[in-house]
């Protein structure tokens, strides 16, 4: 695997970690007794949106890996990668 694969992978993992951090903060705030019910309901909705976002991130990652697996972008070396990139971008 080359830098494209690792770059895509690191980007997706980073985004998912940010989403998990948001979920963790909302969980801690929702268990706090001083927050009213309206805020807790908005946290539940944001939790749903965050899980949907994580699912879309993973789905998009799988689509990108599938797309690049049909080319040699995931296994090419430096000079060949530049040529592959120009071919893909010209389509």
Order of alpha helices (4+ residues) and beta strands (2+ residues): alpha-alpha-alpha
